[in-house]
Amino acid sequence: MPTITRKIELKIVKDRLTDEKERLTDEKYDQQWKYLYQINNTIYQAANRISTHCLFNDEYEMRLKLHMPRYKDIEKKLEEIEKKQKGLNTKKKASDKEERDRLLNEKQQLVNERKEIDEDVKNKKKDFLQCSKQNSTYQLVSKEFKQYIPSDILANLNQKIQENYNNNQKKIESGERALSTYKKGMEIPFSIRENKRLKLFIKEEGIYLKWFKEILFRLEFGKDASNNRCIVERLIESDKQQKGKGEDYVANNSSIKLIKKGNDKSTRIFLLLSIDIPAKKQVLDKDVVLGVDLGIKCPLYLAINKNDNFKMQIGDIEHFHNQRTMFQKRFKSLQKLICTQGGHGRKKKLEPLEKLKEKERNWVHTQNHVYSREVIKQALKQNAGTIHMESLKDFGKGKDGYVKDEYKYLLRYWSYYELQSMIEYKAKLEGIEVKYIDPAYTSQTCSYCGERGERKKQEEFVCTNPQCKRRGEKINADFNAARNIAMSKKIVER
């Protein structure tokens, strides 16, 4: 089931929803705000404590291994075997077959022995922690922060930080990235689904959220351009009915966020509601594939694997360039003005710059929504049950591993990852499958014969294969790349 997140403003309700219309006293109302601030001001500390303890758990395990002489010997021998195997593979002599088999058997024995040591180390670590790895971090923060933060929030926070750490564990170990740190104002996670005390309900034409410490929030939908009210109503209705039919709206672990806005520094509360929603049941052809190329002359170019006549450009590079240039000019002029001012109050001085940055981010975000919506619209028009996109891992890089000059501007200023994420989740809502393909040589290969050709002026592609029916013909380079993506069988993980 596809997952969506909806951002909805919350307001603390003063009038209780009872027959007597009981009203909160000003003292109780202030206490509820103090409680929210208390959680907001301590939860980031708990998050950092969990993150640090995750690293400690792994470091403790590594320390135990490094103090075992046999473990060091195994690692050293495995490195030597790897070098010998590489040497034999380059020679590829038939007489070396026995040596290869011997090295393979020795390697397998060492790997099995290392597994036994790993298991022994894990047991020792478990004895030291006296619980599982996940429980150890929860127990640590629970002792320190339980008086400030409800246990349900701590449990959800622990799960969230653990998942984030596990996803980045290899990069942290290799030094590619630092350990994640969390700041004041982070989201406060909680569970609507598991804890029946926390629930959404409808009463007197309003939708409410019952929260901790008897705090009652009313959901404010405003103009509701995203149709949030309808989604929340369906969620509440699904919760009342029997589930398990595959057509239900299911609430996931959600969160609230406190944001200070305006010159008066008034605090606004937002609900970030995560929901699993059923995909639409449509009869689409899975063999019809829409290829999406991240173009140089346009943000997106579309092609279909079974229709040579379909080609479509989405977005305009001139419009994109002009908008970004306008933002950059305003940003530089504001920087000059701010730098000439003296005195204290750095944060207040930088407010115009932050507002401009936010405005620019919102513009990019809106453009990505427009482009992704158009991609899905065209996929449905063409009855395409599958969408192919490029894996962005090495996007724009040449053989030397550096980004090519023509891609630098786009990669610096355009959020392609966000755009792909939007296409992916919107496709899931419509029942369209999304796959990522290896982008290597998609712009340099002829989509009709599969042979390498020439890309001229970045706009045109010419096939040089004498046997190709399109030989010598000038083909739009982005269309050729999109068609290659649509027909590609080199599926990779994102």
C-alpha positions in Angstrom: 0.0 0.0 0.0 1.4 3.5 -0.9 2.1 5.8 2.1 1.4 9.5 2.1 2.1 12.2 4.7 -0.3 15.1 5.3 0.6 18.3 7.1 -2.4 19.7 9.0 -2.4 22.6 11.4 -3.6 21.9 15.0 -5.2 24.2 17.5 -5.7 23.4 21.2 -9.4 23.3 22.0 -10.5 25.3 25.1 -14.1 24.2 24.9 -14.4 20.5 26.0 -16.7 18.4 23.9 -19.2 17.5 26.6 -22.9 18.2 27.1 -22.2 20.8 29.7 -19.7 22.5 27.3 -17.0 22.6 30.0 -14.3 25.2 29.2 -10.5 25.0 30.1 -9.4 27.5 32.6 -6.5 29.8 31.5 -4.3 28.0 34.0 -5.0 24.6 32.5 -4.6 26.0 29.0 -1.1 27.4 29.9 -0.2 24.1 31.5 -0.9 22.2 28.3 1.3 24.6 26.3 4.0 24.2 28.9 3.8 20.4 28.6 4.2 20.7 24.8 7.2 23.0 25.2 8.7 20.6 27.8 8.6 17.7 25.3 9.8 20.0 22.4 12.8 21.2 24.5 13.9 17.7 25.7 13.1 15.3 22.8 16.1 16.3 20.7 18.4 15.5 23.7 16.8 12.1 23.9 17.3 11.6 20.2 21.0 12.5 20.4 21.4 10.1 23.4 19.9 7.2 21.4 22.1 8.0 18.3 25.3 8.1 20.4 24.3 4.9 22.2 23.8 3.1 18.9 27.3 4.0 17.9 28.6 2.8 21.3 26.9 -0.6 20.9 28.7 -1.1 17.6 32.0 0.2 18.9 31.8 -2.1 21.9 31.3 -5.1 19.7 34.3 -4.1 17.5 36.5 -3.6 20.6 35.7 -7.1 21.7 36.7 -8.5 18.3 39.9 -6.5 18.2 41.0 -7.9 21.6 40.7 -11.4 20.1 44.1 -12.4 18.5 42.3 -15.1 16.4 39.9 -12.6 14.9 42.9 -10.4 13.7 44.6 -13.5 12.2 41.4 -14.4 10.3 41.0 -10.9 8.8 44.7 -10.8 7.8 44.5 -14.3 6.1 41.3 -13.3 4.3 43.1 -10.2 2.9 46.0 -12.4 1.7 43.7 -14.9 0.0 41.8 -12.0 -1.8 45.1 -10.8 -3.2 46.1 -14.3 -4.3 42.7 -14.9 -6.0 43.0 -11.6 -7.9 46.5 -12.6 -9.1 45.2 -16.0 -10.3 42.1 -14.5 -12.0 44.3 -12.1 -14.1 46.5 -15.1 -15.3 43.6 -17.5 -15.9 45.9 -20.6 -16.4 44.3 -24.1 -16.4 47.2 -25.3 -14.2 46.1 -22.9 -11.4 42.7 -24.6 -11.0 43.9 -26.6 -8.0 45.3 -23.6 -6.3 42.0 -21.7 -6.9 40.0 -24.5 -5.3 42.4 -24.7 -2.3 42.1 -20.9 -1.7 38.3 -21.1 -2.0 38.0 -23.9 0.5 40.4 -22.1 2.9 38.5 -18.9 2.5 35.2 -20.6 3.3 36.6 -22.2 6.5 37.9 -18.8 7.7 34.5 -17.2 6.9 32.7 -19.9 8.9 35.1 -19.4 11.8 34.6 -15.7 11.7 30.8 -16.2 11.9 31.3 -18.3 15.0 33.4 -15.5 16.6 30.8 -12.9 15.6 28.0 -14.9 17.3 30.1 -15.3 20.4 30.8 -11.5 20.5 27.1 -10.8 20.1 26.3 -13.0 23.0 28.9 -11.3 25.2 27.5 -7.9 24.2 24.0 -9.1 25.0 25.2 -10.2 28.5 26.8 -6.8 29.0 23.7 -4.9 27.9 21.3 -7.5 29.6 18.8 -6.9 26.8 18.6 -6.6 23.0 20.3 -3.7 21.1 17.0 -1.9 20.5 15.8 -2.2 24.1 19.2 -1.0 25.5 18.7 2.4 23.9 15.1 2.6 25.0 16.0 1.8 28.6 18.8 4.4 28.6 16.5 7.3 27.6 13.6 6.0 29.5 15.5 6.4 32.8 16.6 9.9 32.0 13.6 11.4 30.1 10.5 9.5 31.3 9.6 12.3 33.7 9.5 14.8 30.7 8.4 12.6 27.8 5.6 10.0 27.6 6.8 6.4 27.2 4.9 6.0 23.9 6.7 8.9 22.4 10.1 7.6 23.6 9.4 4.2 22.1 8.5 5.7 18.7 11.5 8.0 18.9 13.8 5.1 19.7 12.5 3.1 16.7 12.9 6.1 14.4 16.5 6.9 15.4 17.5 3.3 15.3 16.2 3.0 11.7 18.0 6.1 10.7 21.2 4.9 12.3 20.9 1.4 10.7 20.4 2.9 7.2 23.6 5.0 7.5 25.7 2.5 9.5 28.0 1.5 6.7 28.7 5.1 5.7 29.4 6.1 9.3 31.8 3.2 9.7 33.6 4.1 6.4 33.7 7.8 7.3 31.5 8.9 4.4 29.2 10.7 6.7 29.1 11.7 10.4 26.7 10.5 13.1 23.3 12.2 12.8 22.7 15.0 15.3 19.3 16.3 16.2 18.3 19.9 17.0 15.5 21.6 19.0 12.3 21.8 17.1 12.5 18.2 15.7 9.3 16.3 15.1 7.6 14.6 18.1 6.7 11.1 17.0 3.7 9.2 18.5 1.4 6.3 17.5 -2.3 6.8 16.7 -2.8 3.1 15.7 -1.4 1.3 18.7 -2.4 3.5 21.6 -6.2 3.8 21.8 -5.9 6.8 24.1 -4.6 8.7 21.1 -7.2 8.8 18.4 -8.8 10.9 15.7 -12.6 11.4 15.9 -15.4 13.5 14.3 -17.8 15.5 16.5 -20.1 18.4 15.6 -18.7 18.7 12.1 -15.2 19.1 13.4 -12.2 16.6 13.4 -10.3 16.3 16.6 -7.1 14.5 17.9 -7.1 13.3 21.5 -3.5 13.5 22.8 -1.5 13.0 26.0 -2.4 14.9 29.2 -6.0 15.2 28.0 -4.8 17.7 25.3 -7.5 18.0 22.7 -6.5 19.4 19.2 -8.8 20.5 16.5 -7.6 19.9 12.9 -7.6 23.1 10.9 -7.8 22.4 7.1 -8.0 25.9 5.7 -8.6 26.1 2.0 -7.7 22.3 1.8 -6.3 22.3 -1.7 -4.8 18.8 -1.0 -8.2 17.3 0.1 -6.8 16.5 3.5 -10.3 16.5 5.3 -11.6 13.8 2.9 -8.5 11.6 3.6 -8.7 12.0 7.4 -12.5 11.2 7.3 -11.8 8.0 5.3 -9.1 7.1 7.8 -11.6 7.5 10.7 -14.3 5.6 8.8 -11.8 2.7 8.0 -10.8 2.6 11.7 -14.5 2.0 12.7 -15.1 -0.7 10.2 -13.5 -4.2 10.1 -10.0 -4.1 8.5 -8.1 -6.6 6.4 -9.9 -6.1 3.1 -6.9 -4.3 1.5 -9.1 -1.2 0.8 -8.6 0.5 4.2 -6.9 3.7 5.2 -4.4 2.9 8.0 -2.6 5.4 10.2 1.2 4.9 10.6 3.4 6.3 13.3 2.9 10.1 12.9 4.3 13.2 14.6 3.6 16.8 15.6 5.9 19.7 15.1 6.0 23.1 16.8 7.0 26.0 14.6 7.6 29.6 15.6 6.2 32.0 12.9 6.1 35.7 12.4 7.6 38.7 14.2 5.5 38.1 17.3 7.1 34.6 17.6 3.8 32.9 18.0 4.0 29.1 17.9 2.0 27.0 15.5 1.4 23.3 15.8 1.3 20.9 12.8 0.3 17.3 12.6 2.4 15.2 10.2 -0.1 12.4 9.6 1.4 9.3 7.9 -1.3 7.1 6.2 -1.2 3.9 4.2 -3.9 4.3 1.5 -5.1 1.6 -1.0 -3.8 1.9 -4.6 -6.4 2.5 -7.3 -7.4 -0.7 -9.2 -6.8 0.1 -12.8 -6.3 -2.1 -15.8 -2.9 -1.0 -17.0 -0.4 -2.8 -19.3 2.7 -3.7 -17.3 4.6 -4.3 -20.6 4.0 -0.7 -21.7 6.9 1.3 -20.1 7.2 5.0 -19.8 10.9 6.1 -19.7 11.7 9.3 -17.8 15.0 11.0 -18.7 16.4 13.8 -16.6 17.2 16.1 -19.5 19.9 18.8 -19.9 17.7 21.1 -22.0 14.6 20.4 -20.1 13.9 19.0 -16.6 12.2 15.8 -17.9 11.7 14.1 -21.3 9.3 11.2 -21.8 9.2 8.2 -24.2 7.3 4.9 -24.5 9.0 1.6 -25.3 6.2 0.5 -27.7 5.3 3.8 -29.3 7.9 5.7 -31.4 5.6 8.6 -32.1 5.1 9.5 -28.4 7.7 12.0 -27.2 7.1 14.7 -24.6 9.2 17.4 -23.0 8.1 18.5 -19.5 9.4 21.9 -18.1 11.4 24.6 -19.7 15.1 25.2 -18.9 14.8 28.9 -19.7 12.0 29.4 -17.2 14.0 27.4 -14.7 17.2 29.4 -15.3 15.5 32.8 -15.1 13.8 31.9 -11.8 17.0 30.7 -10.2 19.0 33.7 -11.5 16.4 36.0 -10.0 16.6 34.3 -6.6 20.4 34.4 -6.8 20.5 38.1 -7.6 18.1 39.0 -4.7 20.1 36.7 -2.4 23.4 38.5 -3.2 22.0 42.0 -2.9 20.5 41.1 0.5 23.9 39.7 1.6 25.6 43.0 0.7 23.1 45.0 2.7 23.3 42.7 5.8 27.1 42.7 5.7 27.3 46.5 5.8 25.2 46.7 9.0 26.9 46.7 12.3 25.8 45.8 15.8 24.4 42.7 17.4 21.4 40.5 16.5 22.8 38.2 13.8 19.7 35.9 13.8 17.4 38.9 13.2 19.6 40.2 10.4 19.6 36.9 8.6 15.8 36.5 8.7 15.3 38.1 5.2 17.9 35.6 3.8 16.2 32.7 5.5 12.8 33.8 4.1 14.2 34.0 0.6 15.8 30.6 0.9 12.4 29.2 2.1 10.7 30.9 -0.8 13.2 29.3 -3.3 12.7 25.9 -1.7 9.0 26.2 -2.0 9.2 27.2 -5.6 11.3 24.1 -6.4 9.0 21.9 -4.4 5.9 23.3 -6.3 7.6 22.8 -9.7 8.4 19.2 -8.7 4.8 18.6 -7.9 3.7 20.0 -11.2 6.2 17.9 -13.2 5.5 14.7 -11.3 1.7 15.2 -11.8 2.2 15.5 -15.5 4.4 12.4 -15.7 1.6 10.3 -14.0 -1.0 11.9 -16.3 0.9 10.9 -19.4 1.5 7.4 -18.1 -2.2 6.9 -17.6 -3.0 8.3 -21.0 -0.6 5.8 -22.6 -1.9 2.9 -20.4 1.6 2.4 -19.1 1.7 0.1 -16.1 5.4 0.7 -15.5 7.7 3.7 -15.2 11.5 3.5 -15.6 13.8 6.2 -14.2 17.5 6.5 -13.9 19.3 5.6 -10.7 20.9 8.9 -9.5 23.9 7.3 -7.8 26.4 8.3 -10.4 24.2 10.7 -12.4 26.2 13.2 -14.6 29.6 11.7 -13.8 32.2 10.8 -16.4 34.8 8.0 -16.5 37.0 9.9 -14.1 34.2 9.9 -11.5 33.7 13.7 -11.6 30.5 15.4 -12.7 30.5 16.7 -16.3 30.3 20.5 -16.8 26.9 20.4 -18.5 25.4 18.6 -15.5 26.9 20.8 -12.7 24.4 23.6 -12.9 21.3 21.3 -12.8 22.7 19.1 -10.0 23.6 22.1 -7.9 20.2 23.8 -8.2 17.6 21.1 -8.9 16.2 18.5 -6.5 16.0 15.5 -8.8 15.8 13.1 -5.9 12.7 14.9 -4.6 11.2 14.8 -8.1 11.8 11.1 -8.4 10.3 10.5 -4.9 7.2 12.4 -5.9 6.8 10.5 -9.1 7.2 7.2 -7.2 4.6 7.8 -4.5 2.1 9.3 -7.0 2.6 6.3 -9.3 1.9 3.9 -6.4 -1.4 5.7 -5.8 -2.4 4.9 -9.3 -1.2 1.3 -9.2 1.8 2.0 -11.5 5.1 0.1 -10.8 8.3 2.2 -10.7 11.7 0.7 -11.5 15.2 2.3 -11.5 17.7 1.4 -14.2 21.4 1.7 -14.7 21.9 5.1 -16.5 25.3 4.1 -18.0 25.5 5.1 -21.7 21.7 5.7 -22.1 22.5 9.1 -23.8 25.3 7.6 -26.0 23.5 4.5 -27.3 21.1 4.3 -30.2 17.7 3.3 -29.0 16.9 1.6 -32.3 20.0 -0.7 -32.9 21.7 -0.6 -29.5 25.1 0.5 -30.9 27.1 3.5 -29.6 26.7 6.7 -31.5 27.6 10.4 -31.3 25.9 13.1 -29.3 26.3 16.5 -31.0 25.8 19.9 -29.3 24.2 18.1 -26.4 20.9 18.4 -28.2 21.2 15.9 -31.0 22.1 12.2 -31.3 23.4 10.6 -34.5 23.8 6.8 -35.0 26.9 5.8 -36.9 26.0 2.1 -37.3 25.8 1.4 -41.1 23.1 -1.3 -40.5 20.8 0.9 -38.4 17.6 2.2 -40.1 18.1 5.6 -38.4 21.8 5.9 -39.4 23.0 9.5 -39.9 19.6 10.9 -38.8 19.5 13.6 -36.2 17.5 12.4 -33.3 16.6 14.5 -30.2 19.2 13.4 -27.7 16.9 13.5 -24.7 14.2 11.5 -26.6 16.8 8.9 -27.5 17.9 8.6 -23.8 14.3 8.4 -22.6 13.6 5.6 -25.1 16.7 3.7 -24.0 15.5 4.1 -20.3 12.0 2.8 -21.3 13.5 -0.3 -23.0 16.3 -1.0 -20.5 16.5 -4.4 -18.7 19.3 -3.3 -16.3 17.1 -2.9 -13.2 19.0 -1.7 -10.1 18.0 -0.6 -6.6 17.5 3.1 -5.9 
